[in-house]
Amino acid sequence: MFNHAIAFVLATLAPKNDEKGATAVEYGLLVALIAAVIVAIVATLGGQVQAGFATVSGAL
């Protein structure tokens, strides 16, 4: 009987292999990284794209 109680306590206290939270955090970090890259590209190339559209618009 005592062995069953110890087994129950150990099973209750043992860490579970629930990785759903870790996966959600990883996806969140991936989305944040992609958003940061998009913002950096737009900030870097925004002026050049605007100038290109202005040139095309002026030529029309």
Protein Blocks (a to p, Z undefined) as FASTA:
>chain_A
ZZmmmmmmmmmmpccfdfklmmmmmmmmmmmmmmmmmmmmmmmmmmmmmmmmmmmmmmZZ
